[in-house]
């Protein structure tokens, strides 16, 4: 069993406690890509009435982006854009955006966070919603980027016959993208000193 801190209130914690916790955190953080993949795989077999399951849709969206020459960060965003379907059934883009936020550019984060409204352009009118809700964001610098993501990658990725690469193709990219946070309050935290382990 790993060593643990002894405080019962965080206000009573010590620097030594946080050196111990920090060491554990670093190991835990390294496992994030594997946990993300495992959660993405929960979508396998979940059709929800669609022509392909949500897992295949995610892989197919990423495959389309990869084959179109998009960079790894963009492809990872395409892969994970719907990962929130299980936990955020009413706000799935928010879940995906929250997972990706520490690791991606502001432009890619915005694209993922708003893709649901932009994707709605293709079907909202069938369910009694305004298909042009995305027009509320017309003046935003990421409007065209997000509209393009939906048009080229998300919208057409429901084809049972289309190329759909396996997760093994994307796992190395996911690991590289999640290797170092770009935006996180914890980015500035001091790494634990291994010579002063608790």
Beta strands, then each sheet from edge to edge (+ up, - down):
end
